[in-house]
Amino acid sequence: MILTPQPCARFDRAARERLFAGDILVFRAVTETAAFVAALRERTQAAFAPHEPPQAQQHLAREELARRCEALTQEVEGDRGLAEQLDGVLVALGADPVRTHRDRMRLRIQVSDGDLDGRRPMTLPPHRDTWGSNVMAQVNWWAPLWPLDPGRTVIFWPALFARAVPNTSAGWDYEALIASRRRGETGYPLLPRASAPEALGPARPAILEVGDIMAFSGAHLHAGTVNTTGLVRFSFEMRSVDTADLREDRGAPNADAAAPRMPLHWFRRLSDGTPLAQV
């Protein structure tokens, strides 16, 4: 069954409270979102020229595909101009630039028929973001750059939003992940995950139009669809926290998160870049 996010006009306290109750929202026809998606598409088309990006896997050797994906990801995620433009998207949606903090934008490139060997994994397993952050006031944002289909999107288990799911969060430590990466090791898991994904039941794929941006609580159990379509999926994502929600203990229910840390330094204020940990 397809999951259709509920339209929302403005990202305000009422919208956040809906998210913390389990709603999944979509913001449509926002000029700033459309402009940001267009800028990312332009960069992506240049990176995979002369091929159309969704079909690039059909024309490039896997190693060349991996090289271009990695180069594009580093270029986009390190671009200050794009970061400022993305801040403008959140403000246009209704976020208060003084109270709102976000983490860095991530460009996700999911190839078909398995991840690219030796590269950052792009088909994420079933997880809640709150298993790693412990921030129940966290809002996740996700948007496609090209049209989606059920075989190339993000999937959800809405019925498990407030129900405990066995997971690895108690044994996962962000500081241990960072230390392992600094040593050049790749064996430490990127994120906590569901311990028995086969027992979760059927998931629901979310379908958005290009130019839409979806918001959902970091406590929603979600994953990437296993892509076997022969086409590449391009999307971007980020996470935000409103300091008023954090201070007043507003957020999603904590059904099962048990990581030992709350890495608030992930999030920086839109207005001046101050880390949330210092506010």
N, C-alpha and C positions, 0 to 999 in steps of 0.2 A: 504494500500500500504506500503510495506516494505521500510524503509529508509536505504540506503546503503551509509555509509560515504565514502568520496573521499580519496584515498590513498595519502599519503604525505611522502616524503623521509626525511625531516629535519625540526625541529621546530626552525625556524629563523624568522626574521622580516617579510619576505614575507608570511610565513605561518600564523603568527599572524594577518597580515592585511587581509588575506583571512577569518580568523575566525571572525574578527570584521565586515566583510561584510556579514556574515551569513553562510559561508561554515561550514560543519561539516567534520572533517578530521580523518583519521585513520592511525596509524603508525604500520607497520607490520614487522615481522621477525627481531626484535631487540633483541639481545642476552640478554641484561640486563633486558628487560621487561619479557621475558620468564623465566628467573631465579627468578625474584621477584614473578611472578605468581606461579611458582613451590613451592617456600618457603611458600607462603600463603596457597596453597593447602595442603601441608604437615601438617601445623599447624591445618588446618580445619579437615583433615582426622583423626588426632589424637584426636581432640576434640569430634568427633562424632563416634569414633570406638565403636563397630565393624561394624557400618553401614556406607554405602557410603553417604556422606553429602547430595546430592540432594534428596535422598530417606529417610533421617532421620525422617521426619515427619510421615512417614508411620509406624515407629517402636517405637517411643517415645511418652510417654504421654505429653500433651501440657506443663505442668509445668516443666517437665524435659527438654523438648526442649528449653523452655525459659531460664532455668538455664544455659544450655550449650551455647546457643547463647550469653548470657550476659558475661559469663566467657571468651569465645573466643574473643569477641569484646574488652574487657578490656585488655586482654593479648596482642593482636596484636597491638592495637592502642598505648599501652604504651611501646612497644619494641624499644629501641634506635637503635639496630642493623638493624631492618627492616626499620626504618626511614632513616638511612644512606644509606641503599641499595636503597630506593626509590629516594633519592637525586641523586644517581648514574644513575637511570633510566632517569630522566629528563636531566641530562648532556649528556648521551648517545644519547638522542633524538635530542640534539642540543641546549639546554638551556644554557645560560651563567650563571655560578654559582655565579658570583658577582652581576649581575643585577637581577637575578631571585629569587623571594621569593615565598614560598608556605605555605599553611595552613597545618594542620595536616591531615594525611591520615585517612579515615574512611572506616571501613569494613561494608558493608551493607549486611544484611541477611534478605531476604524477604520470609516469610513463605506463604503457600497457605491458602486460605479461611479465610482471616482476620488477622489483626495484633495480636501479643501476648499481652494480657491484662496487663496493668501496666508497659509495657516496652517501650523503645524508639520506635517511629513509624518508620516502614521501607518502607511502601508504601506512598511515598511522593505525595502530591496533585499537581496540575498544578501550576507552579511557575517559576519565573526567579530568579536566584541567586542574580542578581543585585538589586532586590527589597529589599534585606537585606543588601547588602554590599555597594551599590552605587558606586562600582568600575567598570567603563565601560571597563577598560583594563583587566578585570579578564578573565582567561581562565580556563575552567573546564576540568578535566580529568576523564575518567571512563573506567573500564575494567572488564570483567567477569572472574570468576575462573573456571566455568564449562560451557559447551555449552548452548547457549540460544535458546529460541523459542519465537514467537510473544507474548505468554502469560506470559513470564517471562523475561522482559527486561525493558529498559527505552524508553519512547515515547516522540515525539516532535511534535510541531506545527510550521513547518518552515515558513509557510505563514504569521505568526504573529510576526516574528522576529523584525520588525521595526514598528509594528502597536500597538497603545495603547490598552491595555486590562484592564478593571476595576479590581482593586486589593486592598489589604488591607495594602499596604506598608506605606501609610501616617500615619496610626494609630499604626504601629508596631515599637517597639524600642528594640534594642539588649540589652541595659542596663536594661530595664524592664524585659526582659526574664531572664537574669542572676540573677537579684534580686529575682525573683519569685522562681527560682530553689534553691537559697540559703535558702529560707524560707521553702523549702520542698514542694512547690506547683507545680502542674503539669498542671494547667488550661491555663496558658499563651501559645499562639500558638508558636510552634517551629520556624516557618518561615512565612513571608507574603505569601499570596496565591491569586489565581484568585477568584474574588468575585462571578462570575457566570460560573463555569466550564462547565455547561450543554450547554452554548452558544458558546463554543470555536470551535465546529465542530470536525470532525474526526482527530485523531492523527496518527502519523506514527511510528511504532516500529522500533528501530535500532537493527540490528543483526550484531554481531562481532564474530570472531573466538577466541578461547582461545589462549592467547598470543598477541592478538591485544590490543592496547590502543587507545581510542577515545578522541579527543579534540574538544571542542565547546565553543563558547562565553558564558560567564555567563548571557548574555542577551537573550539567547534562551529560549523560553517557553518550559518546559519539565515536566515530571512526571514519576512516576513508574506505570507500567501496573498493573491493579488489577489482582492478581495472583489467578487463580482457577485451576491450572494444577495438584495439588497434590504433586508438587515438590518444593523444596526450591531453591531460587536464591541466589547465592553468588557473590558479586562484590566488587570492591574497588574504591574509588574516592578521588580526591584532587583538589585544585584550586591553580593557580599560577598567579603572576603579574610580569611583567618586568618593572623595574623602568624607563627605557627610554620611554616606552609607557605612563607611568603615567605622567612623567614630560613634555612630548611633546604632551600631550592631544590626544593620539591615543587610540581608543577604539570603541566599538559598539555604535550605536545611543541610546540615552536614551529616549525611547518612553513613559515611564510611571512610572519610579522608583521615590519614594517620601519619603523614610525613612529619619529620622532626623539625622542620623550619617553615617560616613564612617569609619568602624572599621579596620583600616590598621594594627592594632596590631595582627590580625589573621595571618598575613603572615610573615614568617621569611626567611632571606637570606640563600640560600643553602650553601654558602661557610663558614659562621661563625655563623649563627643563629640570626643575628641582626634583630630585628623587623622592618618591613617596615615603621612603624610610626616614627622611629628614623633616617631614612635615608634622 
